[in-house]
Amino acid sequence: MRSKTKRQHFGFLLNMLALGFFFPGIFITMFEFDMEMMVLLSNSELTAPLVGKELSIMATVDTLWQEQRFFVAILIFAFSVCIPLIKLVMVTIAYFIHEQQLRAKLLNVVNAIGKWSMADVFVVAIFLAVLSTNHAETSTVKEFSVFGFQLAVEISSQTISQLGNGFYFFTSYCLLSIAGTQLMSASKVTEPVLKR
């Protein structure tokens, strides 16, 4: 039986490092979303916050579940939490198994799952697309006549979204996990068949 290659050790190490980024990535704020309204009257400005949200993957799943959007909540939870954890468990089992053929089969399944786990990257892309309204501003000017005086009132709203630390943790997890799994799969070796 052949021992593990350096690629397999390094691939497993990358997967363990990816796990360290995974949990902060799903629990820490991924995006911050703020919307505020401003009213300008002459030289005076009034500002009022309308929306202030901090979104992480797990907080989003919880919010969607509370709002009874079960299908979307289940999809995000399955692709961003369950599949990555299943993949990690299988990679760990494959690393510690000594039988080469079983290890190769497990890594083949991990590669097949890996195609599905690209959906976690898709989830991040959806977050970015939905919240890419950074500094989108609308403004309306109304003129009023009060006791013969003309007053101009400008009402505007501003939407600001920015990335949180969770985004960087989750992206790091995705990249390290893909690299680690590729290294482990690329170093698959098969045992030589012994003839009797």
N, CA, C and O of each residue as an XYZ file, in Angstrom:
784
protein
N       0.843     -1.177      0.000
C       0.000      0.000      0.000
C       0.884      1.234      0.000
O       1.824      1.324      0.789
N       0.596      2.173     -0.863
C       1.431      3.363     -0.977
C       0.986      4.408      0.042
O      -0.198      4.553      0.347
N       1.979      5.126      0.552
C       1.654      6.149      1.546
C       1.106      7.400      0.844
O       1.188      7.537     -0.376
N       0.563      8.275      1.629
C      -0.023      9.491      1.071
C       1.066     10.384      0.489
O       2.201     10.409      0.967
N       0.690     11.107     -0.546
C       1.644     12.007     -1.183
C       1.636     13.362     -0.471
O       0.753     13.649      0.337
N       2.626     14.177     -0.784
C       2.690     15.523     -0.216
C       1.468     16.336     -0.644
O       0.959     17.158      0.118
N       1.007     16.098     -1.869
C      -0.185     16.816     -2.343
C      -1.399     16.477     -1.487
O      -2.194     17.359     -1.164
N      -1.548     15.222     -1.119
C      -2.685     14.830     -0.289
C      -2.604     15.480      1.086
O      -3.610     15.953      1.615
N      -1.398     15.501      1.667
C      -1.233     16.153      2.971
C      -1.557     17.638      2.872
O      -2.275     18.184      3.709
N      -1.021     18.284      1.841
C      -1.232     19.719      1.679
C      -2.701     20.011      1.354
O      -3.265     20.989      1.846
N      -3.317     19.164      0.527
C      -4.740     19.324      0.199
C      -5.610     19.203      1.439
O      -6.549     19.977      1.626
N      -5.291     18.214      2.299
C      -6.050     18.038      3.539
C      -5.845     19.243      4.458
O      -6.790     19.714      5.090
N      -4.620     19.732      4.528
C      -4.324     20.916      5.343
C      -5.131     22.123      4.857
O      -5.668     22.875      5.670
N      -5.218     22.311      3.540
C      -6.006     23.421      2.984
C      -7.488     23.268      3.330
O      -8.165     24.256      3.614
N      -7.992     22.032      3.305
C      -9.392     21.807      3.671
C      -9.640     22.101      5.147
O     -10.696     22.628      5.496
N      -8.700     21.775      6.012
C      -8.852     22.093      7.436
C      -8.778     23.603      7.661
O      -9.502     24.153      8.491
N      -7.902     24.260      6.916
C      -7.815     25.715      6.994
C      -9.108     26.348      6.480
O      -9.583     27.343      7.029
N      -9.671     25.763      5.423
C     -10.948     26.250      4.881
C     -12.046     26.155      5.935
O     -12.894     27.042      6.029
N     -12.035     25.077      6.732
C     -13.025     24.915      7.795
C     -12.926     26.061      8.801
O     -13.938     26.532      9.321
N     -11.704     26.500      9.067
C     -11.509     27.630      9.975
C     -12.127     28.917      9.455
O     -12.510     29.780     10.246
N     -12.229     29.060      8.145
C     -12.867     30.240      7.551
C     -14.367     30.049      7.361
O     -15.117     31.021      7.275
N     -14.803     28.790      7.297
C     -16.203     28.497      6.974
C     -17.178     29.030      8.027
O     -18.125     29.744      7.697
N     -16.943     28.680      9.291
C     -17.901     29.064     10.328
C     -17.989     30.573     10.538
O     -19.098     31.097     10.652
N     -16.864     31.295     10.594
C     -17.020     32.762     10.626
C     -17.720     33.283      9.367
O     -18.465     34.262      9.421
N     -17.473     32.621      8.241
C     -18.073     33.064      6.984
C     -19.582     32.973      6.942
O     -20.233     33.765      6.260
N     -20.155     32.003      7.673
C     -21.619     31.892      7.644
C     -22.296     32.626      8.803
O     -23.499     32.881      8.751
N     -21.531     32.970      9.856
C     -22.144     33.633     11.004
C     -21.840     35.131     11.097
O     -22.647     35.890     11.635
N     -20.699     35.558     10.585
C     -20.335     36.980     10.653
C     -21.031     37.727      9.513
O     -21.307     37.160      8.456
N     -21.304     38.985      9.747
C     -21.989     39.825      8.756
C     -21.268     39.799      7.423
O     -20.069     40.065      7.337
N     -22.027     39.471      6.378
C     -21.470     39.426      5.035
C     -21.675     40.758      4.308
O     -20.799     41.221      3.578
N     -22.836     41.359      4.519
C     -23.149     42.642      3.902
C     -23.875     43.533      4.890
O     -24.653     43.069      5.724
N     -23.601     44.824      4.776
C     -24.347     45.814      5.538
C     -25.143     46.640      4.546
O     -24.628     47.060      3.510
N     -26.397     46.865      4.874
C     -27.307     47.544      3.959
C     -28.008     48.652      4.735
O     -28.733     48.384      5.693
N     -27.791     49.899      4.319
C     -28.393     51.044      4.993
C     -29.131     51.910      3.981
O     -28.661     52.126      2.864
N     -30.288     52.397      4.390
C     -31.047     53.323      3.558
C     -31.511     54.467      4.446
O     -32.071     54.247      5.520
N     -31.274     55.678      3.993
C     -31.686     56.820      4.796
C     -32.374     57.864      3.929
O     -32.142     57.952      2.723
N     -33.233     58.659      4.580
C     -33.948     59.717      3.889
C     -33.436     61.055      4.406
O     -33.221     61.233      5.605
N     -33.243     61.997      3.477
C     -32.782     63.324      3.842
C     -33.769     64.355      3.325
O     -34.259     64.252      2.201
N     -34.056     65.349      4.153
C     -34.925     66.453      3.757
C     -34.126     67.740      3.907
O     -33.631     68.049      4.990
N     -34.003     68.488      2.813
C     -33.299     69.765      2.829
C     -34.324     70.882      2.720
O     -35.070     70.959      1.744
N     -34.355     71.731      3.709
C     -35.265     72.874      3.717
C     -34.421     74.105      3.973
O     -33.891     74.299      5.067
N     -34.306     74.926      2.956
C     -33.392     76.072      2.987
C     -31.994     75.541      3.264
O     -31.457     74.773      2.467
N     -31.403     75.937      4.375
C     -30.052     75.453      4.701
C     -30.077     74.379      5.787
O     -29.028     73.970      6.285
N     -31.263     73.929      6.150
C     -31.386     72.917      7.195
C     -31.521     71.533      6.569
O     -32.158     71.358      5.530
N     -30.910     70.563      7.224
C     -30.961     69.181      6.721
C     -31.433     68.255      7.829
O     -30.905     68.271      8.941
N     -32.426     67.457      7.510
C     -32.920     66.442      8.438
C     -32.637     65.074      7.831
O     -32.906     64.846      6.652
N     -32.098     64.171      8.629
C     -31.777     62.826      8.149
C     -32.468     61.798      9.040
O     -32.444     61.896     10.266
N     -33.082     60.815      8.395
C     -33.742     59.748      9.157
C     -33.403     58.408      8.527
O     -33.572     58.233      7.320
N     -32.922     57.445      9.338
C     -32.647     56.107      8.793
C     -33.960     55.375      8.493
O     -34.891     55.397      9.297
N     -34.019     54.729      7.326
C     -35.201     53.951      6.952
C     -34.963     52.462      7.157
O     -35.808     51.760      7.712
N     -33.811     51.988      6.706
C     -33.468     50.573      6.805
C     -32.020     50.456      7.243
O     -31.160     51.178      6.739
N     -31.748     49.578      8.153
C     -30.378     49.270      8.561
C     -30.274     47.785      8.835
O     -30.773     47.304      9.852
N     -29.631     47.054      7.941
C     -29.555     45.597      8.100
C     -28.121     45.135      7.993
O     -27.328     45.669      7.218
N     -27.805     44.127      8.793
C     -26.541     43.413      8.672
C     -26.899     41.974      8.340
O     -27.608     41.311      9.098
N     -26.411     41.498      7.214
C     -26.814     40.186      6.720
C     -25.647     39.205      6.724
O     -24.602     39.462      6.127
N     -25.837     38.089      7.400
C     -24.924     36.961      7.281
C     -25.711     35.832      6.621
O     -26.926     35.943      6.456
N     -25.046     34.768      6.249
C     -25.751     33.666      5.596
C     -26.774     33.058      6.555
O     -27.922     32.840      6.170
N     -26.374     32.781      7.797
C     -27.297     32.167      8.740
C     -28.414     33.126      9.145
O     -29.553     32.696      9.324
N     -28.110     34.412      9.291
C     -29.155     35.390      9.618
C     -30.146     35.508      8.472
O     -31.344     35.680      8.698
N     -29.650     35.416      7.242
C     -30.533     35.480      6.079
C     -31.443     34.258      6.037
O     -32.641     34.380      5.778
N     -30.876     33.080      6.292
C     -31.684     31.861      6.325
C     -32.758     31.981      7.399
O     -33.915     31.636      7.160
N     -32.386     32.467      8.577
C     -33.341     32.625      9.672
C     -34.449     33.619      9.307
O     -35.627     33.362      9.556
N     -34.065     34.749      8.719
C     -35.053     35.759      8.313
C     -36.012     35.202      7.278
O     -37.225     35.392      7.378
N     -35.469     34.515      6.283
C     -36.323     33.926      5.246
C     -37.274     32.888      5.847
O     -38.436     32.798      5.452
N     -36.771     32.112      6.801
C     -37.615     31.093      7.440
C     -38.744     31.758      8.233
O     -39.892     31.317      8.175
N     -38.412     32.819      8.974
C     -39.426     33.538      9.756
C     -40.479     34.172      8.845
O     -41.649     34.272      9.216
N     -40.058     34.597      7.655
C     -40.990     35.210      6.700
C     -41.714     34.153      5.861
O     -42.428     34.483      4.915
N     -41.521     32.884      6.218
C     -42.152     31.743      5.558
C     -41.781     31.636      4.075
O     -42.598     31.222      3.253
N     -40.570     32.006      3.749
C     -40.026     31.776      2.415
C     -39.151     30.536      2.509
O     -37.930     30.593      2.356
N     -39.810     29.423      2.764
C     -39.127     28.183      3.113
C     -38.226     27.675      1.991
O     -37.105     27.238      2.253
N     -38.693     27.725      0.761
C     -37.936     27.165     -0.357
C     -36.574     27.851     -0.508
O     -35.548     27.184     -0.639
N     -36.574     29.179     -0.487
C     -35.315     29.927     -0.632
C     -34.419     29.688      0.582
O     -33.208     29.522      0.436
N     -35.010     29.670      1.779
C     -34.226     29.427      2.997
C     -33.557     28.057      2.943
O     -32.384     27.918      3.290
N     -34.310     27.044      2.506
C     -33.765     25.683      2.426
C     -32.664     25.615      1.369
O     -31.639     24.972      1.595
N     -32.853     26.257      0.235
C     -31.823     26.242     -0.812
C     -30.525     26.870     -0.323
O     -29.448     26.301     -0.499
N     -30.632     28.038      0.286
C     -29.416     28.717      0.769
C     -28.744     27.871      1.851
O     -27.522     27.727      1.852
N     -29.532     27.311      2.769
C     -28.962     26.489      3.833
C     -28.311     25.227      3.266
O     -27.225     24.838      3.697
N     -28.972     24.593      2.305
C     -28.432     23.362      1.722
C     -27.124     23.623      0.982
O     -26.134     22.925      1.203
N     -27.119     24.624      0.107
C     -25.946     24.858     -0.731
C     -24.806     25.574     -0.007
O     -23.641     25.378     -0.351
N     -25.125     26.393      0.983
C     -24.070     27.158      1.647
C     -23.604     26.563      2.958
O     -22.538     26.925      3.456
N     -24.394     25.643      3.537
C     -24.004     25.066      4.817
C     -23.877     23.545      4.728
O     -22.823     22.994      5.043
N     -24.941     22.866      4.301
C     -24.952     21.390      4.329
C     -23.945     20.765      3.365
O     -23.137     19.928      3.768
N     -23.991     21.164      2.111
C     -23.094     20.553      1.115
C     -21.623     20.787      1.463
O     -20.834     19.846      1.376
N     -21.218     22.006      1.855
C     -19.818     22.168      2.256
C     -19.416     21.282      3.435
O     -18.301     20.760      3.459
N     -20.313     21.105      4.418
C     -19.981     20.252      5.562
C     -19.899     18.782      5.166
O     -19.007     18.069      5.624
N     -20.817     18.322      4.321
C     -20.767     16.938      3.840
C     -19.479     16.702      3.066
O     -18.819     15.675      3.227
N     -19.137     17.661      2.231
C     -17.904     17.563      1.437
C     -16.678     17.473      2.351
O     -15.774     16.673      2.108
N     -16.654     18.286      3.387
C     -15.524     18.285      4.312
C     -15.421     16.964      5.065
O     -14.321     16.442      5.251
N     -16.548     16.422      5.497
C     -16.544     15.130      6.203
C     -16.006     14.037      5.277
O     -15.210     13.200      5.704
N     -16.436     14.040      4.020
C     -15.980     13.016      3.075
C     -14.486     13.152      2.765
O     -13.786     12.149      2.627
N     -14.006     14.377      2.656
C     -12.577     14.599      2.413
C     -11.771     14.096      3.608
O     -10.712     13.494      3.434
N     -12.268     14.341      4.815
C     -11.579     13.882      6.026
C     -11.539     12.357      6.087
O     -10.504     11.766      6.398
N     -12.673     11.727      5.786
C     -12.706     10.256      5.772
C     -11.748      9.719      4.714
O     -11.010      8.767      4.968
N     -11.759     10.326      3.527
C     -10.865      9.885      2.440
C      -9.397     10.028      2.841
O      -8.567      9.202      2.460
N      -9.082     11.047      3.590
C      -7.693     11.268      4.001
C      -7.217     10.172      4.952
O      -6.070      9.734      4.870
N      -8.095      9.728      5.852
C      -7.676      8.758      6.856
C      -7.870      7.307      6.434
O      -7.414      6.402      7.132
N      -8.537      7.068      5.310
C      -8.716      5.699      4.827
C      -7.418      5.224      4.163
O      -6.792      5.966      3.405
N      -7.028      3.996      4.452
C      -5.791      3.465      3.874
C      -6.034      2.731      2.560
O      -5.117      2.590      1.751
N      -7.245      2.269      2.345
C      -7.532      1.537      1.115
C      -7.669      2.528     -0.051
O      -8.546      3.391     -0.057
N      -6.781      2.376     -1.027
C      -6.683      3.345     -2.123
C      -7.948      3.411     -2.976
O      -8.369      4.501     -3.364
N      -8.554      2.277     -3.272
C      -9.737      2.284     -4.144
C     -10.914      2.984     -3.470
O     -11.632      3.751     -4.113
N     -11.111      2.727     -2.193
C     -12.192      3.387     -1.462
C     -11.920      4.893     -1.368
O     -12.833      5.708     -1.505
N     -10.665      5.244     -1.136
C     -10.286      6.663     -1.087
C     -10.589      7.330     -2.421
O     -11.137      8.432     -2.461
N     -10.229      6.656     -3.518
C     -10.479      7.216     -4.855
C     -11.976      7.397     -5.103
O     -12.392      8.400     -5.682
N     -12.792      6.421     -4.665
C     -14.243      6.528     -4.844
C     -14.801      7.708     -4.057
O     -15.632      8.462     -4.563
N     -14.340      7.864     -2.812
C     -14.812      8.983     -1.992
C     -14.443     10.331     -2.624
O     -15.252     11.259     -2.653
N     -13.223     10.417     -3.123
C     -12.790     11.672     -3.746
C     -13.558     11.940     -5.043
O     -13.787     13.096     -5.397
N     -13.954     10.882     -5.750
C     -14.798     11.069     -6.939
C     -16.163     11.637     -6.550
O     -16.703     12.514     -7.225
N     -16.711     11.116     -5.444
C     -17.999     11.642     -4.961
C     -17.835     13.099     -4.528
O     -18.701     13.931     -4.799
N     -16.725     13.403     -3.857
C     -16.464     14.787     -3.429
C     -16.382     15.705     -4.647
O     -16.896     16.823     -4.624
N     -15.729     15.225     -5.717
C     -15.654     16.039     -6.942
C     -17.028     16.263     -7.540
O     -17.323     17.352     -8.033
N     -17.879     15.234     -7.501
C     -19.243     15.391     -8.019
C     -20.027     16.373     -7.160
O     -20.751     17.224     -7.676
N     -19.875     16.248     -5.839
C     -20.543     17.185     -4.928
C     -19.984     18.591     -5.128
O     -20.710     19.579     -5.021
N     -18.691     18.669     -5.418
C     -18.038     19.962     -5.606
C     -18.700     20.808     -6.673
O     -18.756     22.032     -6.564
N     -19.205     20.144     -7.714
C     -19.907     20.888     -8.757
C     -21.173     21.530     -8.187
O     -21.528     22.655     -8.540
N     -21.847     20.791     -7.296
C     -23.041     21.344     -6.660
C     -22.690     22.403     -5.635
O     -23.439     23.360     -5.437
N     -21.542     22.230     -4.981
C     -21.204     23.195     -3.946
C     -20.739     24.521     -4.532
O     -20.509     25.479     -3.794
N     -20.599     24.582     -5.849
C     -20.337     25.884     -6.467
C     -21.540     26.796     -6.281
O     -21.455     28.000     -6.527
N     -22.654     26.228     -5.849
C     -23.836     27.045     -5.578
C     -23.572     28.010     -4.427
O     -24.207     29.063     -4.360
N     -22.632     27.672     -3.500
C     -22.338     28.622     -2.432
C     -21.700     29.886     -2.992
O     -21.939     30.985     -2.490
N     -20.889     29.728     -4.036
C     -20.339     30.898     -4.722
C     -21.477     31.659     -5.404
O     -21.474     32.890     -5.444
N     -22.437     30.925     -5.933
C     -23.603     31.529     -6.575
C     -24.410     32.351     -5.564
O     -24.915     33.425     -5.892
N     -24.526     31.842     -4.336
C     -25.241     32.573     -3.291
C     -24.568     33.914     -3.028
O     -25.237     34.942     -2.921
N     -23.239     33.899     -2.925
C     -22.499     35.143     -2.700
C     -22.712     36.096     -3.873
O     -22.874     37.300     -3.677
N     -22.712     35.554     -5.094
C     -22.934     36.400     -6.276
C     -24.324     37.032     -6.247
O     -24.491     38.186     -6.641
N     -25.326     36.274     -5.778
C     -26.676     36.825     -5.675
C     -26.711     37.951     -4.646
O     -27.314     38.999     -4.878
N     -26.055     37.722     -3.504
C     -25.973     38.784     -2.502
C     -25.390     40.051     -3.112
O     -25.922     41.147     -2.935
N     -24.294     39.881     -3.828
C     -23.644     41.048     -4.438
C     -24.541     41.739     -5.444
O     -24.614     42.967     -5.474
N     -25.222     40.962     -6.265
C     -26.082     41.550     -7.289
C     -27.244     42.308     -6.667
O     -27.597     43.401     -7.110
N     -27.836     41.712     -5.633
C     -28.986     42.359     -4.997
C     -28.570     43.631     -4.271
O     -29.294     44.626     -4.278
N     -27.415     43.589     -3.653
C     -27.003     44.717     -2.823
C     -25.985     45.635     -3.486
O     -25.299     46.398     -2.806
N     -25.886     45.565     -4.799
C     -24.900     46.411     -5.485
C     -25.465     47.784     -5.795
O     -25.136     48.385     -6.817
N     -26.309     48.271     -4.917
C     -26.923     49.579     -5.114
C     -26.176     50.640     -4.335
O     -26.774     51.608     -3.866
N     -24.904     50.468     -4.196
C     -24.113     51.373     -3.382
C     -24.250     52.813     -3.863
O     -24.021     53.126     -5.032
N     -24.622     53.660     -2.944
C     -24.778     55.090     -3.203
C     -25.820     55.396     -4.268
O     -25.731     56.421     -4.944
N     -26.808     54.519     -4.427
C     -27.913     54.838     -5.324
C     -28.742     55.907     -4.637
O     -29.188     55.721     -3.505
N     -28.946     57.011     -5.307
C     -29.603     58.136     -4.667
C     -30.739     58.633     -5.537
O     -30.597     58.758     -6.753
N     -31.859     58.914     -4.909
C     -32.983     59.523     -5.605
C     -33.257     60.861     -4.950
O     -33.087     61.016     -3.741
N     -33.677     61.815     -5.741
C     -33.904     63.144     -5.205
C     -35.112     63.772     -5.889
O     -35.284     63.659     -7.103
N     -35.948     64.438     -5.088
C     -37.128     65.126     -5.601
C     -37.185     66.511     -4.965
O     -37.031     66.658     -3.753
N     -37.406     67.519     -5.796
C     -37.516     68.888     -5.293
C     -38.959     69.338     -5.450
O     -39.541     69.242     -6.530
N     -39.524     69.829     -4.357
C     -40.892     70.348     -4.363
C     -40.847     71.801     -3.918
O     -40.107     72.167     -3.005
N     -41.647     72.614     -4.575
C     -41.736     74.023     -4.185
C     -43.111     74.294     -3.602
O     -44.133     73.892     -4.158
N     -43.113     74.995     -2.457
C     -44.348     75.326     -1.761
C     -44.425     76.841     -1.588
O     -43.410     77.530     -1.496
N     -45.626     77.320     -1.547
C     -45.842     78.734     -1.279
C     -46.566     78.843      0.050
O     -47.710     78.406      0.182
N     -45.891     79.431      1.041
C     -46.449     79.590      2.378
C     -46.440     81.061      2.732
O     -45.381     81.682      2.823
N     -47.648     81.629      2.938
C     -47.798     83.048      3.272
C     -47.052     83.943      2.297
O     -46.470     84.951      2.696
N     -47.069     83.580      1.025
C     -46.436     84.385     -0.007
C     -44.948     84.130     -0.180
O     -44.317     84.713     -1.062
N     -44.383     83.269      0.650
C     -42.961     82.938      0.518
C     -42.818     81.624     -0.248
O     -43.579     80.683     -0.023
N     -41.853     81.565     -1.139
C     -41.565     80.346     -1.888
C     -40.536     79.530     -1.110
O     -39.454     80.015     -0.780
N     -40.897     78.292     -0.829
C     -39.972     77.380     -0.140
C     -39.679     76.192     -1.046
O     -40.583     75.586     -1.621
N     -38.422     75.882     -1.155
C     -38.016     74.701     -1.922
C     -37.597     73.610     -0.933
O     -36.728     73.813     -0.086
N     -38.234     72.462     -1.068
C     -37.917     71.325     -0.206
C     -37.375     70.204     -1.081
O     -38.011     69.783     -2.047
N     -36.215     69.743     -0.731
C     -35.613     68.619     -1.468
C     -35.668     67.376     -0.585
O     -35.133     67.356      0.523
N     -36.321     66.350     -1.099
C     -36.416     65.079     -0.378
C     -35.616     64.046     -1.159
O     -35.864     63.819     -2.343
N     -34.668     63.432     -0.496
C     -33.836     62.441     -1.189
C     -33.641     61.222     -0.300
O     -33.745     61.294      0.924
N     -33.358     60.118     -0.942
C     -33.027     58.899     -0.210
C     -31.720     58.360     -0.762
O     -31.412     58.509     -1.945
N     -30.968     57.739      0.110
C     -29.666     57.207     -0.276
C     -29.544     55.780      0.239
O     -29.867     55.496      1.392
N     -29.079     54.892     -0.618
C     -28.878     53.498     -0.246
C     -27.391     53.186     -0.297
O     -26.724     53.413     -1.305
N     -26.898     52.670      0.794
C     -25.470     52.332      0.872
C     -25.335     50.883      1.298
O     -25.907     50.468      2.306
N     -24.584     50.120      0.535
C     -24.297     48.744      0.934
C     -22.792     48.539      0.902
O     -22.094     49.082      0.046
N     -22.312     47.759      1.832
C     -20.879     47.480      1.866
C     -20.632     46.065      2.354
O     -21.454     45.474      3.054
N     -19.491     45.544      1.970
C     -19.122     44.185      2.351
C     -18.718     44.134      3.815
O     -18.057     45.033      4.335
N     -19.136     43.058      4.459
C     -18.708     42.815      5.832
C     -17.595     41.780      5.849
O     -17.251     41.212      4.812
N     -17.037     41.536      7.018
C     -15.929     40.581      7.144
C     -16.340     39.158      6.778
O     -15.517     38.372      6.309
N     -17.614     38.827      6.991
C     -18.096     37.490      6.658
C     -17.905     37.145      5.190
O     -17.651     35.991      4.843
N     -18.028     38.154      4.326
C     -17.821     37.934      2.889
C     -16.408     37.426      2.621
O     -16.218     36.487      1.848
N     -15.425     38.043      3.258
C     -14.028     37.656      3.034
C     -13.727     36.278      3.630
O     -12.978     35.496      3.044
N     -14.312     35.984      4.793
C     -14.140     34.657      5.374
C     -14.744     33.590      4.463
O     -14.114     32.565      4.202
N     -15.973     33.833      3.978
C     -16.652     32.834      3.166
C     -15.959     32.651      1.819
O     -15.853     31.529      1.324
N     -15.492     33.736      1.231
C     -14.761     33.646     -0.035
C     -13.453     32.879      0.158
O     -13.069     32.075     -0.691
N     -12.773     33.129      1.274
C     -11.535     32.395      1.578
C     -11.822     30.910      1.740
O     -11.069     30.064      1.259
N     -12.933     30.600      2.433
C     -13.322     29.193      2.568
C     -13.512     28.556      1.189
O     -12.982     27.477      0.924
N     -14.266     29.223      0.312
C     -14.548     28.669     -1.025
C     -13.254     28.376     -1.782
O     -13.082     27.288     -2.332
N     -12.355     29.344     -1.806
C     -11.119     29.190     -2.577
C     -10.211     28.107     -1.990
O      -9.666     27.286     -2.727
N     -10.050     28.105     -0.672
C      -9.193     27.092     -0.035
C      -9.772     25.690     -0.186
O      -9.037     24.730     -0.419
N     -11.089     25.575     -0.054
C     -11.736     24.271     -0.182
C     -11.575     23.712     -1.594
O     -11.276     22.531     -1.770
N     -11.774     24.558     -2.589
C     -11.620     24.117     -3.979
C     -10.177     23.691     -4.236
O      -9.936     22.637     -4.825
N      -9.215     24.510     -3.795
C      -7.800     24.192     -4.016
C      -7.411     22.900     -3.289
O      -6.728     22.048     -3.858
N      -7.847     22.757     -2.031
C      -7.507     21.564     -1.258
C      -8.081     20.289     -1.859
O      -7.397     19.269     -1.940
N      -9.341     20.355     -2.280
C      -9.975     19.178     -2.875
C      -9.315     18.821     -4.204
O      -9.132     17.643     -4.513
N      -8.961     19.831     -4.984
C      -8.281     19.575     -6.258
C      -6.928     18.906     -6.033
O      -6.555     17.989     -6.764
N      -6.200     19.364     -5.026
C      -4.897     18.750     -4.730
C      -5.054     17.295     -4.294
O      -4.303     16.423     -4.731
N      -6.026     17.046     -3.437
C      -6.234     15.671     -2.980
C      -6.682     14.770     -4.120
O      -6.252     13.620     -4.201
N      -7.534     15.270     -4.996
C      -8.032     14.467     -6.118
C      -6.959     14.255     -7.174
O      -6.885     13.187     -7.783
N      -6.131     15.263     -7.391
C      -5.085     15.158     -8.412
C      -4.016     14.155     -8.012
O      -3.303     13.621     -8.862
N      -3.907     13.904     -6.711
C      -2.857     12.991     -6.252
C      -3.384     11.590     -5.987
O      -2.742     10.799     -5.296
N      -4.563     11.283     -6.542
C      -5.090      9.921     -6.357
C      -4.119      8.917     -6.967
O      -3.654      9.076     -8.095
N      -3.838      7.915     -6.214
C      -2.968      6.857     -6.724
C      -3.705      5.546     -6.592
O      -4.502      5.364     -5.672
N      -3.454      4.674     -7.464
C      -4.090      3.363     -7.385
C      -3.029      2.334     -7.027
O      -1.871      2.423     -7.433
N      -3.465      1.379     -6.266
C      -2.541      0.318     -5.865
C      -2.229     -0.569     -7.057
O      -3.120     -0.875     -7.848
N      -0.982     -0.986     -7.197
C      -0.668     -1.915     -8.273
C      -1.339     -3.261     -8.007
O      -1.382     -3.730     -6.869
N      -1.843     -3.855     -9.032
C      -2.490     -5.158     -8.893
C      -1.409     -6.216     -8.830
O      -0.573     -6.316     -9.728
N      -1.426     -7.003     -7.775
C      -0.418     -8.053     -7.604
C      -0.906     -9.328     -8.281
O      -2.010     -9.805     -8.021
N      -0.081     -9.853     -9.133
C      -0.440    -11.101     -9.806
C       0.051    -12.270     -8.983
O       1.150    -12.245     -8.428
N      -0.778    -13.293     -8.912
C      -0.381    -14.485     -8.147
C       0.051    -15.561     -9.100
O       0.427    -16.651     -8.671
